[in-house]
Amino acid sequence: MSRIRVLIVEDEPLIAEHIATYLDNNDFEVSAISYDWEDAAAQLKDNTPDVVVLDINLEEEKDGIQLARLINEKYHLPFLFLTAHSDRNTLQKAKEVNPGGYIVKPYNERTIAASIEIALSNYYASANKKFPAITEHLINKNLPEAFSEREMDILKLVYEGVSNNQIATQLFISINTLKTHLKNIYLKLDVNNRYSVIVKVREMLSRN
């Protein structure tokens, strides 16, 4: 559970499964596939991902724009739209909810993966400005067992929304070594996914 977790909200099963297969094989973990608004809302509540890939037209009364508003109001997650619509009216509605990206079908799998990484990076670069910068003192003083220097390096990159492959490359370590460090980070923070890491760190920084 150390990879970036993606919720796919798409009412066309073949498209959803195609995206999921690609992401699962490329440094992401698909937390769930939702084919309608209600299931997507339930997944956000009970199985919160790190990022959402969201179709605008869900063939029901509530659409992807409304789900994006829910994400902004309650979950504060990055999301991007994947849609067949690029008309002026749809684009205007999309801009009002501030997506991290807007991909028009037909799509390229690499475009989706790259857009997710950019959406994560941009979102957290902006959102984290509201909190003090991470320092060893601010984090370790709240923990029964302090982070090592290497764990702190990894924590900062996770907090910035950086993927496992990017972290391993930046720190010149293997993916297996990274996973071991992430396991220790999760254990020390008493969490089990990236989203919870970010929430927990923000809580710690807010106390200072």
N, C-alpha and C positions, 0 to 999 in steps of 0.2 A: 504493500500500500504506500510505496514511497514515490511513485510517479505522479505526474499531474493528472488529476481526475477530471474527466470531461462528461458532462451531461449532454446528450444529444436529444433535441426536441424536434421531431420530424414526423409528419403524418404519412410519409411514403416509406413503407418498411424496407424496400430494396435499397433505397438511397441511404436510409439510416444504417442498415447493416453494412453497406459498402464503406461508409465513413468510419464506422466502428472498427471494422477489420483493419483498415489502414492505420488508424490511430493506435490501436492496441499493439501493432507491430512497429510503432515508431515513437517510443519514449513517452507514450500517454497511456492512461488506463481509463476506459469508458466505464463510468460509475453506473450508468443506466441509459436506456433508450426509452423515451416517452413519445407516444404517438398522439397524445392529446393534452389539453391544458390542465385538466384535473390531476392526471398522473404526474405531469411535470411539477406542479405545485407540491404534490406529496413528496416527490423525490428531493426537491429543494429543502423541504422541512426535515425529512427523516434520513436523507442520504446526501447531505450537502456536498456538491462538487467544488472544484477549484475554478472552473470556468464552464460556460454554457455555450453550445452551438445551437442556434435557435432559428427555426423557420418562422416566417411572419404569418403566412397563411396556414392555419391549422384546420381548416374546413369545419369550423364550429363558431359559436357566438363569440367566445373569447379567443383572441388571436395572440400572436407572438409579441406584439407591441404591448399588450396588457400584461403579459408575463414579464416582459422587460421592466415595466413599471414596478411590479412586485419585487423583482430582483433588486432594483435600485432602492426601494423603500425599506426592505426587510433584511436582505442578505448581503448587500454590498459586494457583489461579485462582478468580475469582468465577464462580458458576454459578447458574442458577435452574431450577426444575422447571416443566414444562408437562405436565399430566396430566389424565386423565379421572377420577382417583380422589381422593376427599376424605374417605374413611372414617377413623375414629380410628386404626386400626392403621397405615395408610399415612402419615398425618400424623405419627405418633410416630416412625416410621422416618426420615421426611424431616427432622424436627427434629434428629435425632441427628447428621446430617452438615452441619447449618448452611447451608442454601441462602440465596442472596441474595434469593430470591423464590419464590413458589408460585402458579402460575396454573392455574386449573381450566378445562378445555375445557367448552363452546365458549368461545373466546377472542376478544378484540378486538385487532387488529393494533397499535393505538396503545398498548394496555395492555402488550404485549410490549416495544415500543420504550422506553416509559417505565420499565418494570421493569428492563430491561437497564441503563439509565443510572443508576438508583437503586442497583442491585446493584453496579455498578462504583464509584460514589462511596463507598458505605458500606464496601465491602470494602477499598479502598485507604486510606480514612480510618483504618481500624482497623489494617491490616497495616503501614502506613508509620510508625506510632508506634514500631515496633521499631528504627527507624533514625534517625540524626541528621537534622535538617531540611536541605533542600537550600540551599546557599549557593554563590555564585559561586566562592569560594575552594576549597571542598571539591571541586567538580566540575572547574573549569578547571585546577587544579594537576595533574590526571591526564590532561590532553589535550594533544596536540601543537599544536592550534589552539583557542584559547579561544572560548567562546560569546559572542555579542553580548548586550547587555541584553535585546533583544527575544526572542532565541532562548532565553535563560534563563527569561523569563516563560512562554514556550510549553512549555518542558521541564517546568516545575513543574506546569502544568495537565495535561499528558500523564501525568505521574507520579501525579496524583490521579485518573486515569481519566476525564477530561473529554472529551466528544466534540468533533469538529472544529467543528460549528456553534456549540456553546457557547463554544469558545475564540475563534472569530472574533467572536462577539457581545461577549464580555467584553473583548476587546482592541481592538474597533472596527477590525478589518481584514477584508479579503475572504477568501473561501475560497482563491482562487488564491494570494494573498500568503501565507496560512497554509501551503499546500502547499509553497511555495518554502522557507519557513523549516524545515518538517519535513524536507524533503529534505536541507537543510544539517545539521540536527541528527543525522539518521541517518548521514550521511557522517562527521561528526566523531566519532560514537560507534562507527562501524564496525558498524552494525546495519541491519536492513531492515524492522522492524515495531515496533509499540508494545510488545508483550510483551518484546521484546529490549531496548528502551529502559529499561523498568522494571528488568529483571534487571541490566543494565549499571550503572544508577545505584545500585542497591542494593549492588552489588559495590564501587563507588567509595566509598559512604558507610560501608560496613563496615570499610574500611581506616583510618578515622579514629577 
